[in-house]
Amino acid sequence: MDPRKDTESSPEVTVTMAPMRLHAGSLRETAEKIEDATGLRIEIIGGVLMMSPTPRGKHGGVIYQLERMIRPSLPENLVALQMASLDRPDDPDDYVTPDLLVGPADFLESDDWLIDPDEVELAVEVISKSEVSRAINGKVDWYAVAGVRLLLVVDPRDGTWAMHFHPRDGSYQGVLRGKYGESIPLPKPLELSLDTSRFPIYGEKKTLRS
């Protein structure tokens, strides 16, 4: 095994594990062992192990605000979850772990760690400070191929957001973009408007306030 690590431009590490794919699902077994040993968040995107460091405080601040806004509006059959993973039904290895998702409430009574993307109403990805465009685009494509209905990408590097919707033929057919201070409209069954005016920006000493 000869892992390739991209450490020059980013603390996030990409490791290619193709030589270890002895049988379907073997990458997931490897990912679980790495998570247990390091505590890093592991995802498998396109057959590649993606390892992310512990999120920064402002990264967590965006997730915290989003969860607080979303929770009160949810019907009884839906919950907001952090660190729950989604599998891709057409691949025995690939899975991603969004920063936040809205999915079925009965998952809380399950021993499973993977959720079917068809059961997810919203997935949220908050961009890390050093994340590269290639990795971001790869994740967006993954969610589209998996058929996740809504994908919200928040970027604290420059104070912007993008809502991707209508996945079809491996890509999202629509995208709504905005800046901090502009509300994010969520359709049914969520049906609420997210206030972005207090989302933090990397590098700033204080969070934005309305």
Backbone as JSON, one array per atom type, in Angstrom:
{
  "sequence": "MDPRKDTESSPEVTVTMAPMRLHAGSLRETAEKIEDATGLRIEIIGGVLMMSPTPRGKHGGVIYQLERMIRPSLPENLVALQMASLDRPDDPDDYVTPDLLVGPADFLESDDWLIDPDEVELAVEVISKSEVSRAINGKVDWYAVAGVRLLLVVDPRDGTWAMHFHPRDGSYQGVLRGKYGESIPLPKPLELSLDTSRFPIYGEKKTLRS",
  "N": [[0.85, -1.2, 0.0], [0.62, 2.14, -0.9], [-0.02, 4.99, 0.18], [-1.15, 8.19, -0.96], [-0.48, 11.43, -0.05], [-1.74, 14.64, 0.18], [-0.29, 17.23, 1.35], [0.72, 19.74, 1.06], [-0.93, 21.89, 0.17], [-3.09, 21.69, 1.81], [-4.39, 20.64, 4.99], [-6.1, 18.57, 4.85], [-6.38, 15.21, 3.88], [-5.93, 13.05, 1.17], [-6.29, 9.71, 0.38], [-5.44, 7.11, -1.68], [-6.73, 3.95, -2.0], [-6.97, 1.81, -3.73], [-5.42, -0.58, -4.33], [-6.08, -2.2, -2.13], [-8.63, -3.08, -2.45], [-9.99, -5.8, -2.18], [-12.4, -7.08, -2.09], [-15.9, -6.36, -2.46], [-16.84, -3.67, -0.45], [-14.58, -3.63, 1.14], [-13.14, -1.28, 1.42], [-14.71, 0.22, 3.13], [-14.38, -1.19, 5.49], [-11.69, -0.65, 5.95], [-11.82, 2.11, 6.26], [-13.29, 2.33, 8.64], [-11.48, 1.29, 10.49], [-9.44, 3.19, 10.35], [-10.78, 5.47, 11.27], [-11.31, 4.66, 13.92], [-8.72, 4.52, 14.89], [-7.63, 7.08, 14.56], [-9.54, 9.09, 14.92], [-10.28, 10.85, 12.98], [-12.52, 12.22, 10.5], [-13.83, 10.14, 8.09], [-14.47, 9.63, 4.66], [-15.66, 7.99, 1.69], [-15.24, 8.62, -1.53], [-15.91, 8.14, -4.78], [-14.34, 5.84, -4.72], [-12.1, 6.63, -3.35], [-10.4, 7.21, -0.36], [-11.16, 9.77, 1.83], [-9.86, 11.91, 4.18], [-10.56, 14.04, 6.86], [-9.56, 16.74, 8.99], [-10.2, 17.61, 12.48], [-12.97, 19.81, 12.69], [-12.8, 23.43, 12.55], [-13.62, 26.01, 14.98], [-15.36, 27.99, 13.88], [-16.38, 26.69, 11.7], [-17.91, 24.74, 12.98], [-19.63, 26.56, 14.18], [-21.31, 27.52, 12.15], [-22.76, 25.21, 11.53], [-24.02, 24.77, 13.98], [-25.72, 27.02, 14.17], [-27.38, 26.61, 11.94], [-28.62, 24.17, 12.6], [-30.08, 24.9, 14.89], [-31.94, 26.66, 13.77], [-33.33, 25.01, 12.0], [-34.42, 22.78, 13.42], [-36.84, 23.48, 15.03], [-38.87, 23.62, 13.11], [-39.35, 21.17, 12.03], [-41.32, 18.38, 10.96], [-42.83, 15.6, 12.78], [-41.82, 13.25, 11.75], [-39.29, 13.71, 10.87], [-35.8, 14.45, 11.53], [-33.0, 16.49, 12.55], [-29.69, 15.76, 11.96], [-26.32, 15.34, 12.97], [-23.22, 14.16, 11.71], [-24.15, 11.73, 10.63], [-24.13, 9.21, 8.17], [-24.31, 8.8, 4.58], [-25.04, 6.34, 2.19], [-24.17, 5.16, -1.12], [-26.36, 3.65, -3.14], [-25.59, 2.23, -5.44], [-22.99, 1.49, -5.1], [-20.78, -0.46, -3.24], [-18.9, 0.54, -1.51], [-18.62, 3.39, -1.4], [-19.38, 6.27, 0.57], [-20.63, 9.21, 2.22], [-20.31, 11.74, 4.77], [-22.23, 14.14, 5.68], [-22.1, 17.48, 7.11], [-24.42, 18.18, 8.35], [-27.7, 16.86, 8.29], [-31.09, 16.42, 7.22], [-33.24, 13.96, 8.01], [-34.95, 10.72, 8.25], [-36.87, 10.23, 11.22], [-36.98, 7.76, 12.48], [-34.47, 6.73, 12.24], [-33.08, 7.24, 14.54], [-33.69, 5.17, 16.16], [-32.36, 3.09, 15.19], [-29.8, 0.59, 14.59], [-28.15, 0.98, 12.53], [-25.61, 2.76, 10.63], [-25.68, 4.04, 8.3], [-27.64, 5.96, 6.05], [-30.26, 5.82, 3.67], [-29.99, 7.71, 0.75], [-32.36, 8.49, -0.52], [-34.1, 8.97, 1.53], [-33.42, 11.34, 2.61], [-34.01, 14.71, 3.18], [-32.55, 17.06, 3.15], [-29.14, 17.88, 2.81], [-26.2, 19.17, 4.28], [-23.2, 20.82, 3.65], [-20.4, 22.3, 5.01], [-17.83, 24.32, 4.02], [-14.41, 23.63, 4.53], [-11.6, 25.55, 5.77], [-9.3, 25.22, 4.21], [-10.09, 23.72, 2.07], [-10.09, 22.39, -1.23], [-11.16, 23.32, -4.55], [-11.6, 21.18, -6.3], [-12.17, 19.02, -4.62], [-14.52, 19.93, -3.43], [-16.27, 20.17, -5.66], [-16.32, 17.49, -6.38], [-17.69, 16.35, -4.24], [-20.21, 17.57, -4.48], [-21.04, 16.49, -6.92], [-21.18, 13.8, -6.12], [-23.35, 13.78, -4.31], [-25.37, 14.46, -6.09], [-25.4, 12.27, -7.88], [-26.15, 10.31, -6.07], [-28.71, 11.12, -5.61], [-29.68, 12.92, -3.7], [-32.04, 15.2, -2.6], [-31.88, 17.97, -1.89], [-29.04, 19.98, -1.55], [-27.14, 21.9, 0.5], [-24.52, 24.1, 0.39], [-22.28, 25.77, 2.33], [-20.01, 28.42, 2.52], [-17.62, 29.54, 4.49], [-15.26, 30.79, 3.86], [-15.5, 32.91, 2.09], [-17.94, 33.93, 2.69], [-20.33, 32.99, 1.38], [-23.07, 31.07, -0.08], [-24.58, 28.13, -1.51], [-27.37, 26.61, -2.92], [-28.2, 23.52, -4.06], [-30.3, 21.76, -6.28], [-32.84, 19.51, -7.65], [-31.67, 16.85, -8.63], [-30.45, 15.03, -11.39], [-29.56, 12.63, -13.8], [-26.95, 12.4, -12.83], [-26.14, 14.97, -12.06], [-26.81, 18.19, -10.57], [-29.63, 19.98, -11.55], [-30.37, 22.52, -10.96], [-29.29, 25.52, -9.26], [-29.1, 27.75, -6.59], [-27.62, 30.68, -5.64], [-26.07, 32.67, -3.09], [-25.19, 35.34, -0.75], [-23.79, 35.84, 2.55], [-26.11, 37.2, 4.77], [-28.18, 37.21, 3.03], [-31.2, 35.47, 2.86], [-31.79, 31.92, 2.99], [-33.95, 30.05, 1.18], [-35.95, 27.28, 2.01], [-37.7, 24.58, 0.64], [-40.9, 22.75, 0.93], [-40.72, 19.6, 2.64], [-39.72, 21.2, 4.66], [-39.87, 24.02, 4.51], [-39.02, 26.79, 5.3], [-37.17, 29.82, 6.03], [-33.79, 30.45, 6.08], [-31.74, 32.32, 8.15], [-28.82, 33.97, 7.4], [-27.25, 35.96, 8.36], [-25.64, 36.01, 10.63], [-23.69, 34.18, 10.31], [-20.37, 32.99, 10.7], [-17.17, 34.09, 9.35], [-14.17, 32.77, 8.12], [-11.13, 33.86, 9.53], [-12.0, 36.33, 10.4], [-12.35, 38.23, 13.39], [-14.7, 38.55, 14.74], [-18.07, 37.38, 14.61], [-20.45, 37.84, 11.93], [-23.07, 40.14, 12.32], [-26.51, 41.04, 12.33]],
  "CA": [[0.0, 0.0, 0.0], [1.4, 3.36, -1.0], [-0.97, 6.11, 0.25], [-0.7, 9.48, -1.45], [-0.97, 12.46, 0.83], [-1.62, 16.01, -0.3], [-0.1, 18.01, 2.56], [1.28, 21.05, 0.77], [-1.94, 22.94, 0.05], [-4.23, 21.5, 2.7], [-4.23, 19.6, 5.99], [-6.97, 17.46, 4.5], [-5.56, 14.19, 3.25], [-6.59, 12.12, 0.26], [-5.53, 8.48, 0.32], [-5.96, 6.16, -2.66], [-6.59, 2.63, -1.43], [-7.44, 0.84, -4.71], [-4.8, -1.9, -4.25], [-6.63, -2.99, -1.04], [-10.01, -3.46, -2.73], [-10.0, -7.23, -2.46], [-13.78, -7.5, -2.26], [-16.81, -5.24, -2.28], [-17.01, -3.25, 0.92], [-13.34, -3.66, 1.89], [-12.73, 0.09, 1.74], [-15.44, 0.64, 4.32], [-13.72, -1.8, 6.64], [-10.46, 0.11, 6.17], [-12.19, 3.43, 6.77], [-13.69, 2.2, 10.04], [-10.27, 1.1, 11.28], [-8.72, 4.48, 10.42], [-11.55, 6.33, 12.17], [-11.1, 4.2, 15.29], [-7.34, 4.77, 15.29], [-7.22, 8.49, 14.47], [-10.6, 10.03, 15.26], [-10.57, 11.69, 11.83], [-13.72, 11.89, 9.74], [-13.47, 9.44, 6.85], [-15.48, 9.43, 3.63], [-15.16, 7.33, 0.49], [-15.86, 9.3, -2.67], [-15.34, 7.64, -6.02], [-13.33, 4.83, -4.45], [-10.94, 7.26, -2.73], [-10.57, 7.56, 1.05], [-10.96, 11.18, 2.12], [-9.75, 12.12, 5.62], [-10.66, 15.45, 7.22], [-9.19, 17.0, 10.37], [-11.26, 18.13, 13.34], [-13.4, 21.11, 12.19], [-12.53, 24.64, 13.32], [-14.77, 26.51, 15.72], [-16.32, 28.7, 13.04], [-17.03, 25.64, 10.92], [-18.96, 24.24, 13.86], [-20.59, 27.63, 14.45], [-22.31, 27.54, 11.07], [-23.61, 24.03, 11.71], [-24.82, 25.0, 15.18], [-26.79, 27.97, 13.85], [-28.32, 25.97, 11.02], [-29.41, 23.17, 13.32], [-31.02, 25.62, 15.76], [-33.01, 27.22, 12.94], [-34.09, 23.96, 11.31], [-35.08, 21.85, 14.32], [-38.22, 23.78, 15.45], [-39.84, 23.56, 12.02], [-39.43, 19.82, 11.47], [-42.45, 17.5, 11.34], [-42.44, 14.54, 13.71], [-41.15, 12.14, 11.08], [-37.95, 14.13, 10.43], [-34.88, 14.96, 12.53], [-31.74, 17.05, 12.08], [-28.63, 14.89, 12.46], [-24.93, 15.58, 12.66], [-22.33, 13.01, 11.65], [-24.78, 10.53, 10.09], [-23.55, 9.0, 6.84], [-25.17, 8.38, 3.47], [-24.38, 5.44, 1.25], [-24.63, 5.23, -2.51], [-26.89, 2.31, -3.37], [-24.97, 1.54, -6.57], [-21.58, 1.25, -4.82], [-20.68, -1.09, -1.93], [-17.88, 1.19, -0.71], [-18.75, 4.85, -1.27], [-20.31, 6.93, 1.49], [-20.23, 10.53, 2.68], [-20.85, 12.15, 6.05], [-22.45, 15.59, 5.66], [-22.01, 18.16, 8.41], [-25.77, 18.18, 8.91], [-28.7, 16.4, 7.34], [-32.45, 16.22, 7.7], [-33.63, 12.63, 7.56], [-36.06, 10.05, 8.94], [-36.76, 10.18, 12.68], [-36.78, 6.39, 12.96], [-33.04, 6.41, 12.24], [-32.62, 7.34, 15.92], [-33.97, 3.89, 16.82], [-31.71, 2.07, 14.37], [-28.4, 0.25, 14.84], [-27.41, 1.28, 11.32], [-24.89, 4.03, 10.6], [-25.88, 4.6, 6.96], [-29.01, 6.33, 5.67], [-30.53, 5.82, 2.24], [-30.13, 9.09, 0.26], [-33.75, 8.78, -0.88], [-34.82, 9.36, 2.74], [-32.84, 12.59, 3.1], [-34.64, 15.91, 2.62], [-31.55, 18.11, 3.01], [-27.78, 17.64, 3.29], [-25.45, 20.43, 4.4], [-21.75, 20.76, 3.69], [-19.73, 23.56, 5.32], [-16.5, 24.21, 3.43], [-13.28, 23.85, 5.42], [-10.8, 26.72, 5.41], [-8.28, 24.89, 3.21], [-10.63, 22.76, 1.1], [-9.84, 22.76, -2.61], [-12.35, 23.31, -5.41], [-11.8, 19.85, -6.87], [-12.84, 18.19, -3.62], [-15.88, 20.45, -3.28], [-17.04, 19.76, -6.84], [-16.49, 16.04, -6.32], [-18.76, 16.05, -3.29], [-21.49, 17.98, -5.07], [-21.39, 15.47, -7.9], [-21.54, 12.58, -5.4], [-24.71, 13.94, -3.8], [-26.29, 14.43, -7.23], [-25.5, 10.89, -8.35], [-26.9, 9.57, -5.06], [-30.1, 11.53, -5.67], [-30.09, 13.75, -2.57], [-32.93, 16.21, -3.18], [-31.36, 19.32, -1.65], [-27.7, 20.07, -0.97], [-26.74, 23.26, 0.83], [-23.08, 24.26, 0.6], [-21.98, 27.07, 2.95], [-18.57, 28.66, 2.39], [-17.16, 30.6, 5.37], [-14.05, 31.44, 3.36], [-15.84, 34.19, 1.47], [-19.28, 34.35, 3.09], [-21.32, 32.69, 0.33], [-23.74, 29.78, 0.01], [-25.19, 27.63, -2.76], [-28.37, 25.56, -2.74], [-28.3, 22.68, -5.25], [-31.57, 21.04, -6.26], [-33.25, 18.73, -8.83], [-30.64, 15.95, -9.18], [-30.87, 14.21, -12.53], [-28.48, 12.19, -14.69], [-25.63, 12.58, -12.23], [-25.79, 16.35, -11.74], [-27.92, 19.03, -10.14], [-30.13, 20.8, -12.65], [-30.57, 23.9, -10.52], [-28.51, 26.0, -8.14], [-29.39, 29.1, -6.13], [-26.44, 31.17, -4.93], [-26.26, 33.91, -2.35], [-24.14, 35.78, 0.17], [-24.21, 36.02, 3.93], [-27.05, 38.31, 4.88], [-29.33, 36.84, 2.2], [-31.86, 34.29, 3.41], [-31.82, 30.7, 2.19], [-35.31, 29.48, 1.23], [-36.06, 25.83, 1.94], [-39.07, 24.19, 0.24], [-41.55, 21.69, 1.7], [-41.51, 19.7, 3.88], [-39.08, 22.07, 5.65], [-40.63, 25.25, 4.33], [-38.61, 27.89, 6.15], [-36.13, 30.68, 5.5], [-32.64, 30.43, 6.97], [-31.05, 33.61, 8.32], [-27.37, 33.77, 7.3], [-26.58, 37.22, 8.7], [-24.7, 35.87, 11.72], [-22.73, 33.13, 10.02], [-18.99, 33.49, 10.79], [-16.25, 34.01, 8.21], [-12.82, 32.44, 8.55], [-10.18, 34.97, 9.57], [-12.55, 37.48, 11.09], [-12.33, 38.05, 14.83], [-16.05, 38.53, 15.24], [-19.07, 36.88, 13.66], [-21.3, 38.84, 11.34], [-24.32, 40.34, 13.03], [-27.47, 41.85, 11.58]],
  "C": [[0.88, 1.24, 0.0], [0.47, 4.55, -0.99], [-0.34, 7.37, -0.28], [-1.32, 10.56, -0.61], [-0.71, 13.83, 0.24], [-1.53, 16.93, 0.91], [0.4, 19.42, 2.29], [0.23, 22.14, 0.78], [-3.02, 22.82, 1.09], [-3.91, 20.45, 3.74], [-5.14, 18.42, 5.75], [-6.19, 16.49, 3.64], [-6.42, 13.31, 2.37], [-5.72, 10.88, 0.15], [-6.19, 7.55, -0.68], [-5.67, 4.75, -2.18], [-6.97, 1.52, -2.42], [-6.75, -0.52, -4.61], [-5.37, -2.79, -3.15], [-8.05, -3.46, -1.32], [-10.06, -4.92, -3.16], [-11.4, -7.76, -2.68], [-14.67, -6.28, -2.0], [-16.98, -4.94, -0.8], [-15.72, -3.2, 1.72], [-12.85, -2.26, 2.25], [-13.45, 0.59, 2.98], [-14.81, 0.06, 5.58], [-12.44, -1.04, 6.98], [-10.77, 1.48, 6.77], [-12.56, 3.37, 8.25], [-12.47, 2.04, 10.94], [-9.5, 2.41, 11.43], [-9.45, 5.43, 11.35], [-11.31, 5.96, 13.62], [-9.71, 4.58, 15.79], [-6.99, 6.25, 15.39], [-8.25, 9.48, 14.95], [-10.94, 10.99, 14.13], [-11.88, 11.27, 11.19], [-13.31, 11.3, 8.4], [-14.69, 9.39, 5.94], [-14.84, 8.68, 2.48], [-15.92, 7.88, -0.7], [-15.17, 8.83, -3.95], [-14.22, 6.64, -5.79], [-12.07, 5.38, -3.8], [-11.27, 7.61, -1.28], [-10.22, 9.02, 1.26], [-10.96, 11.37, 3.63], [-9.73, 13.61, 5.92], [-10.27, 15.64, 8.68], [-10.39, 17.48, 11.18], [-11.66, 19.52, 12.88], [-13.02, 22.25, 13.13], [-13.8, 25.11, 14.0], [-15.81, 27.18, 14.85], [-17.05, 27.74, 12.1], [-18.19, 25.07, 11.72], [-20.02, 25.28, 14.16], [-21.68, 27.72, 13.41], [-23.29, 26.39, 11.25], [-24.55, 24.23, 12.89], [-25.99, 25.93, 14.88], [-27.84, 27.34, 12.94], [-29.22, 24.97, 11.75], [-30.45, 23.83, 14.21], [-32.19, 26.19, 14.98], [-33.92, 26.14, 12.37], [-34.94, 23.13, 12.26], [-36.54, 22.22, 14.64], [-39.27, 23.59, 14.37], [-40.07, 22.14, 11.51], [-40.7, 19.09, 11.89], [-41.93, 16.33, 12.17], [-41.64, 13.43, 13.04], [-39.75, 12.48, 10.6], [-37.14, 14.64, 11.61], [-33.67, 15.56, 11.85], [-30.61, 16.29, 12.74], [-27.26, 15.4, 12.04], [-24.18, 14.26, 12.63], [-23.05, 11.69, 11.36], [-24.36, 10.41, 8.63], [-24.59, 8.51, 5.84], [-24.4, 7.42, 2.58], [-24.9, 5.7, -0.16], [-25.07, 3.84, -2.9], [-26.19, 1.54, -4.49], [-23.49, 1.23, -6.32], [-21.45, 0.68, -3.41], [-19.69, -0.41, -1.0], [-18.19, 2.65, -0.41], [-19.75, 5.25, -0.19], [-19.75, 8.3, 1.84], [-20.9, 10.82, 4.02], [-21.04, 13.66, 6.04], [-22.35, 16.19, 7.06], [-23.35, 18.15, 9.13], [-26.7, 17.62, 7.85], [-30.06, 16.34, 8.03], [-32.94, 14.9, 7.12], [-34.68, 12.02, 8.44], [-35.82, 9.94, 10.45], [-36.49, 8.77, 13.19], [-35.33, 5.94, 12.9], [-32.48, 6.43, 13.66], [-32.85, 6.06, 16.7], [-33.25, 2.74, 16.12], [-30.29, 1.81, 14.84], [-27.53, 0.56, 13.62], [-26.64, 2.6, 11.46], [-25.02, 4.72, 9.24], [-27.36, 4.86, 6.7], [-29.13, 6.28, 4.15], [-30.72, 7.27, 1.78], [-31.55, 9.47, -0.11], [-34.56, 9.27, 0.32], [-34.35, 10.71, 3.29], [-33.5, 13.78, 2.4], [-33.63, 17.02, 2.37], [-30.22, 17.6, 3.55], [-27.04, 18.97, 3.28], [-23.97, 20.13, 4.46], [-21.21, 22.17, 3.96], [-18.28, 23.41, 4.88], [-15.43, 24.49, 4.48], [-12.4, 24.97, 4.88], [-9.83, 26.43, 4.26], [-8.78, 23.94, 2.12], [-10.46, 23.28, -0.32], [-11.09, 22.57, -3.46], [-12.64, 21.93, -5.97], [-12.55, 18.95, -5.89], [-14.28, 18.63, -3.42], [-16.76, 19.99, -4.43], [-17.31, 18.25, -6.84], [-17.59, 15.64, -5.37], [-20.12, 16.41, -3.84], [-21.95, 16.94, -6.08], [-21.85, 14.17, -7.22], [-22.98, 12.66, -4.92], [-25.73, 13.89, -4.94], [-26.49, 13.02, -7.74], [-26.32, 10.05, -7.37], [-28.37, 9.97, -5.02], [-30.59, 12.31, -4.47], [-30.84, 14.98, -3.09], [-32.4, 17.65, -3.06], [-29.98, 19.23, -1.02], [-27.36, 21.53, -0.76], [-25.25, 23.28, 1.13], [-22.83, 25.68, 1.12], [-20.46, 27.24, 2.96], [-18.13, 29.82, 3.28], [-15.86, 31.25, 4.94], [-14.35, 32.81, 2.79], [-17.27, 34.64, 1.8], [-20.34, 34.15, 2.02], [-21.97, 31.34, 0.62], [-24.33, 29.41, -1.34], [-26.14, 26.5, -2.42], [-28.54, 24.8, -4.05], [-29.58, 21.85, -5.17], [-31.83, 20.37, -7.61], [-32.1, 17.87, -9.38], [-31.19, 15.09, -10.31], [-29.67, 13.89, -13.39], [-27.11, 12.54, -14.14], [-25.21, 14.0, -11.93], [-27.03, 17.1, -11.26], [-28.32, 19.96, -11.26], [-30.33, 22.26, -12.26], [-29.67, 24.25, -9.36], [-28.9, 27.44, -7.84], [-28.23, 29.56, -5.27], [-26.74, 32.48, -4.21], [-25.09, 34.22, -1.45], [-24.7, 35.82, 1.59], [-25.05, 37.29, 4.03], [-28.28, 38.09, 4.04], [-29.91, 35.52, 2.7], [-31.84, 33.12, 2.43], [-33.21, 30.09, 2.29], [-35.27, 27.96, 1.11], [-37.5, 25.45, 1.62], [-39.66, 23.17, 1.19], [-40.73, 20.42, 1.62], [-40.89, 20.59, 4.94], [-39.75, 23.43, 5.68], [-40.27, 26.34, 5.36], [-37.51, 28.67, 5.47], [-35.01, 30.76, 6.51], [-31.93, 31.77, 6.97], [-29.55, 33.37, 8.33], [-26.58, 34.97, 7.81], [-25.54, 37.09, 9.81], [-23.72, 34.72, 11.51], [-21.31, 33.71, 10.09], [-18.22, 33.31, 9.49], [-14.86, 33.7, 8.75], [-11.93, 33.68, 8.51], [-10.68, 36.21, 10.25], [-12.62, 37.21, 12.58], [-13.72, 37.96, 15.41], [-16.98, 37.97, 14.18], [-19.87, 38.04, 13.11], [-22.59, 38.96, 12.12], [-25.21, 41.25, 12.23], [-27.63, 43.19, 12.25]]
}
